[in-house]
Amino acid sequence: MTRILADLPDEDIKWLDQLATEQGKSRASILRDVVATYKAQSHEAGSKHWLDQAFGAWKDRDDIGDAVEWQRRERASWTRPWDDDYEEVKAEFPDLFDEDDDRERQRYLEMKAPRKSGKKPSRKQKKK
């Protein structure tokens, strides 16, 4: 076993000492346990086993109805007036949008539209 020297804040040393006393272990033993736990967790984080655990987690849910339709509606609710698919999403889920969204869409389209003269208005023209 290799011995190391590490600087820790006084608060952490107090915490280690308290934990060691509670568990009847040495400070070094507590640190070895902490490193072993961290090592195991970081190994798990690198693996994909959590995908297997989560796959199908919602299959038995009955509070959301059809899961695919629920997910489509949730994604539709993220649509903003400046999104390219605003009109299509609004046509499918009209209850998710209101007059404010439509006004914001109109402002966006007006800003996006090319100017007839091809030039931006000068500051003097804007103030009129």
MODELLER restraints for C-alpha pairs under 7 A, 6 or more apart:
rsr = mdl.restraints
at = mdl.atoms
rsr.add(forms.Gaussian(group=physical.xy_distance, feature=features.Distance(at['CA:16:A'], at['CA:27:A']), mean=6.08, stdev=0.5))
rsr.add(forms.Gaussian(group=physical.xy_distance, feature=features.Distance(at['CA:17:A'], at['CA:27:A']), mean=6.15, stdev=0.5))
rsr.add(forms.Gaussian(group=physical.xy_distance, feature=features.Distance(at['CA:20:A'], at['CA:26:A']), mean=5.52, stdev=0.5))
rsr.add(forms.Gaussian(group=physical.xy_distance, feature=features.Distance(at['CA:20:A'], at['CA:27:A']), mean=5.66, stdev=0.5))
rsr.add(forms.Gaussian(group=physical.xy_distance, feature=features.Distance(at['CA:20:A'], at['CA:30:A']), mean=6.36, stdev=0.5))
rsr.add(forms.Gaussian(group=physical.xy_distance, feature=features.Distance(at['CA:64:A'], at['CA:70:A']), mean=6.41, stdev=0.5))
rsr.add(forms.Gaussian(group=physical.xy_distance, feature=features.Distance(at['CA:76:A'], at['CA:89:A']), mean=6.26, stdev=0.5))
rsr.add(forms.Gaussian(group=physical.xy_distance, feature=features.Distance(at['CA:77:A'], at['CA:96:A']), mean=6.29, stdev=0.5))
rsr.add(forms.Gaussian(group=physical.xy_distance, feature=features.Distance(at['CA:79:A'], at['CA:86:A']), mean=6.43, stdev=0.5))
rsr.add(forms.Gaussian(group=physical.xy_distance, feature=features.Distance(at['CA:80:A'], at['CA:86:A']), mean=6.72, stdev=0.5))
rsr.add(forms.Gaussian(group=physical.xy_distance, feature=features.Distance(at['CA:81:A'], at['CA:101:A']), mean=5.90, stdev=0.5))
rsr.add(forms.Gaussian(group=physical.xy_distance, feature=features.Distance(at['CA:81:A'], at['CA:104:A']), mean=6.03, stdev=0.5))
rsr.add(forms.Gaussian(group=physical.xy_distance, feature=features.Distance(at['CA:81:A'], at['CA:105:A']), mean=4.53, stdev=0.5))
rsr.add(forms.Gaussian(group=physical.xy_distance, feature=features.Distance(at['CA:82:A'], at['CA:105:A']), mean=6.14, stdev=0.5))
rsr.add(forms.Gaussian(group=physical.xy_distance, feature=features.Distance(at['CA:82:A'], at['CA:108:A']), mean=6.17, stdev=0.5))
rsr.add(forms.Gaussian(group=physical.xy_distance, feature=features.Distance(at['CA:90:A'], at['CA:97:A']), mean=6.63, stdev=0.5))
